[in-house]
Amino acid sequence: MDLLEQAKAYEDAKMSHMSTSDKVSASREAKRLILAINERYKETKDESLMDLMKRLTVKKKKIEKRLGGLPTEL
């Protein structure tokens, strides 16, 4: 599957009711996609790629925020 198709599928995927391991794998997948798109962006300077990276980053940050967990008391 093409890189942009993978990014679109990731963007459209539902992220509710995920287990912790699902969140970790989703975060890693987002990182992989963002880095791969960034390599293509460096070559083409296409603004649509930058917008796609920004949208993926927002979704990744939301997932990672939920991974943070509650602070533990001593």
QUIRA-V56316 format. One record per pair of residues at least 12 apart in sequence whose C-alpha atoms are under 10 Angstrom apart, sorted by the first residue. I is the first residue (numbers start at 0). J is the second residue. Records with the same first field share a line. If there is no record, write none. Layout:
I = J / J
This chain:
2 = 32 / 33 / 35 / 36 / 39
3 = 32 / 35 / 36 / 48 / 51
5 = 28 / 29 / 32
6 = 28 / 29 / 31 / 32 / 33 / 36 / 51 / 52 / 54 / 55
7 = 51 / 55
9 = 25 / 28 / 29 / 32 / 55 / 58
10 = 29 / 51 / 54 / 55 / 58 / 59
14 = 58 / 61 / 62
15 = 62
17 = 62
18 = 66
19 = 62 / 65 / 66 / 68
20 = 66
21 = 62
22 = 59 / 62 / 63 / 65 / 66
23 = 59 / 62 / 63 / 66
25 = 58 / 59 / 62 / 63
26 = 55 / 56 / 58 / 59 / 60 / 61 / 62 / 63 / 66
27 = 59
28 = 59
29 = 52 / 55 / 56 / 57 / 58 / 59 / 60 / 62
30 = 52 / 55 / 56 / 59
32 = 51 / 52 / 55 / 56
33 = 48 / 49 / 51 / 52 / 53 / 54 / 55 / 56 / 59
34 = 52
35 = 52
36 = 48 / 49 / 51 / 52
37 = 49 / 51 / 52
40 = 52
